[in-house]
Amino acid sequence: MDMPGEDIIRDGDLILLYYDRRRKWLVKASQRDFHTHKGIVDLGSSIGKMYGDHVESSLGYLFYLLKPTIYDFIMGPERPTQIIYPKDIGLILLKLDVAPGKSILEVGTGSGALTMALANLVRPNGHVYSYEVRPEFASIALKKLTNAGLNPYVTIRVGDAAEVIQEGEFDAAVIDIGEPWKVIPKLREVLKPSMPLASFSPTFNQVERTVKTLERFGFIDVSTIETLLRELKVEEGATRPFSTMIGHTGYVTFARRSL
């Protein structure tokens, strides 16, 4: 059977090592052992196999070798800040009409979760310009973007976006900082007319001040949304919602820049 080159695991490739829904890890195919509660996994044994295949631990348990998705990178390790969760990211991407070739401004890189989702959609000829005041956060985000192969489509600048935005006009903008109202006047200058904006905030007080500032600076079609996500536990004759869920993470305010 022919095996497409991109489906063969090579030395240094990233793998989602999957045991079950709760136990999965982002690892590199390399000549080293990976210790788990189900035995030791020889990661070198994955080299030459196809994604979707499996390896056996020292205790005889099967671990599947999956190709990481953007979701896996977003939900992976190294999250020094609260990330924007996929349930909110999906809505933001649609409302901002993120697509290949577009130029997107992000204020507040954080751990780079939303940055990765944006970069994945604007490639191959679009770009994300992201601003972060904390150098250590910018460094972690850049590392995650590099692991996901998305760093060519992102420029991260360290500094206060309200003061140092350098690029020209943008097709969309997203804000994820504690005081979003401080950058709204600047975004009014660099966002193309009619183009959308999104602002993520965890509290009502932040939302109120953000909406007031947006309206004061001539933004229209202003709305605020909260998304909730509840997974089902599916068993024949006993399907029901899980007792825990991802509830409140934050509120997303959307607006459009008028001319």
Backbone hydrogen bonds in HBPLUS format (Angstrom, degrees):
<---DONOR---> <-ACCEPTOR-->    atom                        ^
c    i                          cat <-CA-CA->   ^        H-A-AA   ^      H-
h    n   atom  resd res      DA  || num        DHA   H-A  angle D-A-AA Bond
n    s   type  num  typ     dist DA aas  dist angle  dist       angle   num
A0007-ASP N   A0004-PRO O   2.92 MM   3  5.48 153.4  1.99 117.5 126.1     1
A0008-ILE N   A0005-GLY O   3.26 MM   3  5.48 162.2  2.30 107.2 112.5     2
A0051-TYR N   A0007-ASP O   2.89 MM  44  5.62 154.5  1.95 157.3 165.6     3
A0009-ILE N   A0049-LYS O   2.80 MM  40  5.64 174.9  1.80 176.3 177.1     4
A0048-GLY N   A0009-ILE O   2.75 MM  39  5.34 172.4  1.76 152.8 155.4     5
A0013-ASP N   A0010-ARG O   2.96 MM   3  5.53 166.5  1.98 140.7 141.8     6
A0012-GLY N   A0029-ALA O   2.65 MM  17  5.04 167.4  1.67 152.1 156.1     7
A0029-ALA N   A0013-ASP O   2.79 MM  16  5.42 162.8  1.82 159.4 165.1     8
A0015-ILE N   A0027-VAL O   2.72 MM  12  5.33 160.3  1.76 161.8 163.8     9
A0027-VAL N   A0015-ILE O   2.89 MM  12  5.33 165.5  1.91 157.9 162.3    10
A0016-LEU N   A0066-LEU O   2.81 MM  50  4.92 172.2  1.82 152.4 152.4    11
A0066-LEU N   A0016-LEU O   3.04 MM  50  4.92 168.5  2.05 140.9 140.9    12
A0017-LEU N   A0025-TRP O   2.72 MM   8  5.13 152.7  1.80 167.4 161.1    13
A0025-TRP N   A0017-LEU O   2.94 MM   8  5.13 152.1  2.01 135.3 143.4    14
A0018-TYR N   A0064-TYR O   2.89 MM  46  4.95 170.1  1.90 148.5 150.8    15
A0064-TYR N   A0018-TYR O   2.78 MM  46  4.95 157.1  1.83 153.4 149.1    16
A0019-TYR N   A0023-ARG O   2.96 MM   4  5.59 160.6  2.00 164.7 169.4    17
A0020-ASP N   A0023-ARG O   3.25 MM   3  5.19 163.2  2.28 129.9 135.0    18
A0023-ARG N   A0020-ASP O   3.10 MM   3  5.19 132.9  2.33 100.4 113.6    19
A0032-ARG N   A0030-SER O   2.84 MM   2  5.65 132.9  2.06 108.3  93.5    20
A0043-LEU N   A0032-ARG O   3.00 MM  11  5.77 146.0  2.12 163.8 169.2    21
A0034-PHE N   A0041-VAL O   2.77 MM   7  5.02 155.3  1.83 143.9 152.6    22
A0041-VAL N   A0034-PHE O   2.82 MM   7  5.02 172.3  1.82 146.4 148.7    23
A0036-THR N   A0039-GLY O   3.13 MM   3  5.31 142.6  2.28 128.1 139.2    24
A0039-GLY N   A0036-THR O   3.21 MM   3  5.31 148.1  2.31 114.0 111.4    25
A0058-SER N   A0040-ILE O   2.88 MM  18  5.15 138.4  2.05 129.4 142.6    26
A0045-SER N   A0042-ASP O   3.03 MM   3  5.62 149.8  2.12 113.0 121.1    27
A0046-SER N   A0043-LEU O   3.07 MM   3  5.55 162.1  2.10 112.8 118.5    28
A0047-ILE N   A0044-GLY O   3.22 MM   3  5.65 152.5  2.30 109.3 116.3    29
A0049-LYS N   A0046-SER O   3.05 MM   3  5.51 160.4  2.09 129.8 134.8    30
A0053-ASP N   A0050-MET O   3.01 MM   3  5.62 159.3  2.05 138.0 140.6    31
A0052-GLY N   A0065-LEU O   2.55 MM  13  5.34 167.9  1.56 162.2 164.2    32
A0065-LEU N   A0053-ASP O   2.85 MM  12  5.60 170.4  1.86 155.7 154.7    33
A0055-VAL N   A0063-PHE O   2.86 MM   8  5.43 155.7  1.92 154.2 160.9    34
A0063-PHE N   A0055-VAL O   2.89 MM   8  5.43 165.4  1.91 163.3 166.3    35
A0057-SER N   A0061-TYR O   2.81 MM   4  5.25 162.2  1.84 151.3 157.2    36
A0060-GLY N   A0057-SER O   2.95 MM   3  5.14 164.1  1.98 111.2 115.2    37
A0072-ASP N   A0069-THR O   3.00 MM   3  5.13 116.7  2.41  97.7 112.7    38
A0073-PHE N   A0069-THR O   3.10 MM   4  6.54 154.8  2.17 151.3 158.0    39
A0074-ILE N   A0070-ILE O   2.90 MM   4  6.14 158.8  1.95 152.6 158.5    40
A0075-MET N   A0071-TYR O   2.97 MM   4  6.16 161.6  2.00 154.0 158.1    41
A0076-GLY N   A0073-PHE O   3.33 MM   3  5.03 159.0  2.38  96.4 102.0    42
A0088-ASP N   A0085-TYR O   2.87 MM   3  5.55 141.1  2.02 121.3 131.3    43
A0089-ILE N   A0085-TYR O   2.90 MM   4  6.12 158.5  1.94 148.5 155.2    44
A0090-GLY N   A0086-PRO O   2.94 MM   4  5.90 170.6  1.95 152.3 152.4    45
A0092-ILE N   A0088-ASP O   3.02 MM   4  6.28 161.4  2.05 152.6 158.2    46
A0093-LEU N   A0089-ILE O   2.88 MM   4  6.12 164.4  1.91 161.8 164.9    47
A0094-LEU N   A0090-GLY O   3.22 MM   4  6.45 156.4  2.28 144.4 150.0    48
A0095-LYS N   A0091-LEU O   2.91 MM   4  6.09 170.7  1.92 157.1 160.1    49
A0096-LEU N   A0092-ILE O   2.90 MM   4  5.91 150.0  1.99 149.4 156.8    50
A0098-VAL N   A0093-LEU O   3.17 MM   5  5.48 165.9  2.19 156.9 160.6    51
A0097-ASP N   A0094-LEU O   3.08 MM   3  5.01 149.9  2.17  98.3 107.7    52
A0102-LYS N   A0099-ALA O   3.27 MM   3  6.00 159.3  2.31 144.8 145.1    53
A0101-GLY N   A0122-VAL O   2.97 MM  21  5.43 158.5  2.02 141.7 135.3    54
A0127-HIS N   A0102-LYS O   3.03 MM  25  6.49 154.2  2.10 144.9 150.8    55
A0171-ASP N   A0103-SER O   2.82 MM  68  5.44 159.4  1.86 154.0 161.2    56
A0104-ILE N   A0127-HIS O   2.96 MM  23  6.41 162.7  1.99 157.8 163.3    57
A0129-TYR N   A0104-ILE O   2.84 MM  25  6.20 167.7  1.85 171.0 174.5    58
A0105-LEU N   A0172-ALA O   3.03 MM  67  6.36 167.4  2.04 149.2 152.7    59
A0174-VAL N   A0105-LEU O   2.89 MM  69  6.41 145.9  2.01 153.1 164.3    60
A0106-GLU N   A0129-TYR O   2.83 MM  23  6.08 165.2  1.85 155.6 155.0    61
A0131-TYR N   A0106-GLU O   2.90 MM  25  6.30 151.4  1.98 153.2 161.6    62
A0107-VAL N   A0174-VAL O   2.86 MM  67  6.23 164.2  1.88 162.4 167.7    63
A0176-ASP N   A0107-VAL O   2.80 MM  69  6.06 163.1  1.83 178.2 172.7    64
A0108-GLY N   A0131-TYR O   2.72 MM  23  5.55 151.4  1.80 154.1 163.6    65
A0112-GLY N   A0109-THR O   3.00 MM   3  5.34 147.4  2.11 139.1 137.3    66
A0116-MET N   A0112-GLY O   3.01 MM   4  6.08 155.2  2.07 145.3 148.5    67
A0117-ALA N   A0113-ALA O   3.36 MM   4  6.73 159.9  2.40 145.4 150.3    68
A0118-LEU N   A0114-LEU O   2.89 MM   4  6.14 161.7  1.93 158.4 163.1    69
A0119-ALA N   A0115-THR O   2.91 MM   4  6.08 168.7  1.92 153.6 156.9    70
A0120-ASN N   A0116-MET O   2.93 MM   4  6.04 154.1  2.00 148.3 155.1    71
A0121-LEU N   A0118-LEU O   3.12 MM   3  5.47 135.9  2.32 104.2 115.5    72
A0122-VAL N   A0118-LEU O   3.08 MM   4  6.36 148.6  2.18 153.0 162.4    73
A0123-ARG N   A0119-ALA O   3.30 MM   4  6.22 144.0  2.44 146.9 151.8    74
A0126-GLY N   A0122-VAL O   2.88 MM   4  4.59 124.3  2.20 131.1 139.4    75
A0128-VAL N   A0153-TYR O   2.89 MM  25  6.24 154.7  1.96 149.7 157.8    76
A0155-THR N   A0128-VAL O   2.87 MM  27  6.32 157.7  1.92 164.3 171.4    77
A0130-SER N   A0155-THR O   2.85 MM  25  6.14 165.4  1.87 158.3 163.3    78
A0157-ARG N   A0130-SER O   2.81 MM  27  6.22 162.5  1.84 164.5 170.5    79
A0132-GLU N   A0157-ARG O   3.01 MM  25  6.40 156.4  2.06 157.6 163.7    80
A0159-GLY N   A0132-GLU O   2.97 MM  27  5.80 147.0  2.08 115.1 125.7    81
A0137-PHE N   A0134-ARG O   3.10 MM   3  5.43 126.7  2.39 106.8 119.7    82
A0138-ALA N   A0134-ARG O   3.11 MM   4  6.43 161.8  2.15 156.3 161.8    83
A0139-SER N   A0135-PRO O   2.95 MM   4  6.17 150.9  2.04 147.5 155.0    84
A0140-ILE N   A0136-GLU O   3.21 MM   4  6.43 156.8  2.27 140.1 145.0    85
A0141-ALA N   A0137-PHE O   2.93 MM   4  6.16 164.6  1.96 155.3 159.7    86
A0142-LEU N   A0138-ALA O   2.97 MM   4  6.13 156.9  2.03 145.2 151.4    87
A0143-LYS N   A0139-SER O   3.09 MM   4  6.31 152.8  2.16 143.2 150.3    88
A0144-LYS N   A0140-ILE O   3.05 MM   4  6.35 157.8  2.10 151.0 156.3    89
A0145-LEU N   A0141-ALA O   2.92 MM   4  6.17 156.5  1.97 150.8 157.6    90
A0146-THR N   A0142-LEU O   2.92 MM   4  6.09 152.7  2.00 145.3 152.6    91
A0147-ASN N   A0143-LYS O   3.00 MM   4  6.27 157.4  2.05 147.6 153.3    92
A0148-ALA N   A0144-LYS O   3.08 MM   4  6.28 146.5  2.19 141.5 150.2    93
A0150-LEU N   A0145-LEU O   2.80 MM   5  5.04 156.8  1.86 158.5 154.1    94
A0149-GLY N   A0146-THR O   3.01 MM   3  4.95 154.7  2.07 101.0 109.1    95
A0153-TYR N   A0150-LEU O   3.05 MM   3  5.80 159.5  2.09 124.5 130.5    96
A0154-VAL N   A0151-ASN O   3.25 MM   3  5.33 169.5  2.26 114.2 114.4    97
A0163-GLU N   A0160-ASP O   2.92 MM   3  5.55 153.7  1.99 117.7 125.9    98
A0164-VAL N   A0160-ASP O   2.99 MM   4  6.11 149.5  2.09 152.3 161.8    99
A0170-PHE N   A0190-VAL O   2.83 MM  20  6.17 146.7  1.94 153.1 162.0   100
A0192-LYS N   A0170-PHE O   3.05 MM  22  5.79 172.3  2.05 155.5 155.5   101
A0173-ALA N   A0196-PRO O   3.25 MM  23  6.76 145.8  2.38 142.5 152.1   102
A0198-ALA N   A0173-ALA O   2.94 MM  25  6.43 144.4  2.07 142.4 153.8   103
A0175-ILE N   A0198-ALA O   2.76 MM  23  6.22 149.5  1.85 148.0 158.6   104
A0200-PHE N   A0175-ILE O   2.87 MM  25  6.21 166.6  1.89 168.4 169.1   105
A0182-LYS N   A0179-GLU O   3.13 MM   3  5.99 163.7  2.16 124.8 129.0   106
A0183-VAL N   A0180-PRO O   3.11 MM   3  5.80 150.0  2.20 118.5 125.2   107
A0186-LYS N   A0183-VAL O   3.06 MM   3  5.34 117.5  2.47 104.6 119.5   108
A0187-LEU N   A0183-VAL O   2.95 MM   4  6.24 155.5  2.01 155.4 163.4   109
A0188-ARG N   A0184-ILE O   2.97 MM   4  6.17 142.8  2.11 149.8 159.4   110
A0189-GLU N   A0186-LYS O   2.97 MM   3  5.27 136.4  2.17 102.5 114.3   111
A0190-VAL N   A0186-LYS O   3.29 MM   4  6.69 144.3  2.42 144.3 153.8   112
A0191-LEU N   A0187-LEU O   2.94 MM   4  5.61 147.5  2.05 151.7 153.9   113
A0195-MET N   A0192-LYS O   3.08 MM   3  5.53 159.0  2.13 132.0 137.0   114
A0194-SER N   A0257-ARG O   2.55 MM  63  4.89 155.8  1.61 152.5 157.4   115
A0257-ARG N   A0195-MET O   3.09 MM  62  5.72 163.3  2.11 150.4 153.7   116
A0197-LEU N   A0255-ALA O   2.85 MM  58  5.28 144.9  1.97 156.9 157.4   117
A0255-ALA N   A0197-LEU O   3.04 MM  58  5.28 144.8  2.17 144.7 147.1   118
A0199-SER N   A0253-THR O   2.79 MM  54  5.07 145.6  1.91 143.2 153.9   119
A0253-THR N   A0199-SER O   2.81 MM  54  5.07 167.4  1.83 151.4 152.8   120
A0201-SER N   A0251-TYR O   2.91 MM  50  5.32 163.4  1.94 154.5 160.1   121
A0251-TYR N   A0201-SER O   2.62 MM  50  5.32 175.1  1.63 158.4 158.9   122
A0207-VAL N   A0203-THR O   3.23 MM   4  6.52 158.3  2.28 143.2 149.3   123
A0208-GLU N   A0204-PHE O   2.85 MM   4  6.10 164.5  1.88 161.4 164.7   124
A0209-ARG N   A0205-ASN O   3.19 MM   4  6.38 167.8  2.20 149.0 151.5   125
A0210-THR N   A0206-GLN O   2.92 MM   4  6.04 153.8  1.99 147.2 155.4   126
A0211-VAL N   A0207-VAL O   2.88 MM   4  6.04 169.1  1.89 159.5 161.3   127
A0212-LYS N   A0208-GLU O   3.05 MM   4  6.19 163.4  2.08 147.3 152.3   128
A0213-THR N   A0209-ARG O   3.03 MM   4  6.17 155.1  2.10 142.4 148.6   129
A0214-LEU N   A0210-THR O   2.90 MM   4  6.15 160.7  1.93 153.4 159.0   130
A0215-GLU N   A0211-VAL O   3.01 MM   4  6.21 167.1  2.02 155.2 157.7   131
A0216-ARG N   A0212-LYS O   3.02 MM   4  6.18 148.6  2.12 139.1 148.2   132
A0217-PHE N   A0213-THR O   3.04 MM   4  6.27 140.9  2.20 147.0 156.1   133
A0219-PHE N   A0214-LEU O   2.96 MM   5  5.27 162.5  1.99 155.1 149.5   134
A0218-GLY N   A0215-GLU O   3.25 MM   3  5.25 159.0  2.29 108.3 107.6   135
A0220-ILE N   A0256-ARG O   2.82 MM  36  5.26 162.1  1.85 156.7 159.3   136
A0256-ARG N   A0220-ILE O   2.81 MM  36  5.26 157.9  1.86 153.6 156.9   137
A0223-SER N   A0254-PHE O   2.99 MM  31  5.35 153.5  2.06 143.3 149.4   138
A0254-PHE N   A0223-SER O   2.71 MM  31  5.35 162.2  1.74 163.5 169.4   139
A0225-ILE N   A0252-VAL O   2.86 MM  27  5.32 159.9  1.90 142.4 147.5   140
A0252-VAL N   A0225-ILE O   2.91 MM  27  5.32 172.9  1.92 159.2 159.3   141
A0229-LEU N   A0246-ILE O   3.19 MM  17  5.47 170.7  2.20 165.6 164.9   142
A0242-PHE N   A0231-GLU O   3.03 MM  11  6.05 168.8  2.04 154.6 153.8   143
A0233-LYS N   A0240-ARG O   2.70 MM   7  5.47 167.2  1.71 165.0 166.1   144
A0240-ARG N   A0233-LYS O   3.11 MM   7  5.47 156.9  2.16 143.4 149.0   145
A0238-ALA N   A0235-GLU O   2.79 MM   3  5.14 165.2  1.81 136.2 137.9   146
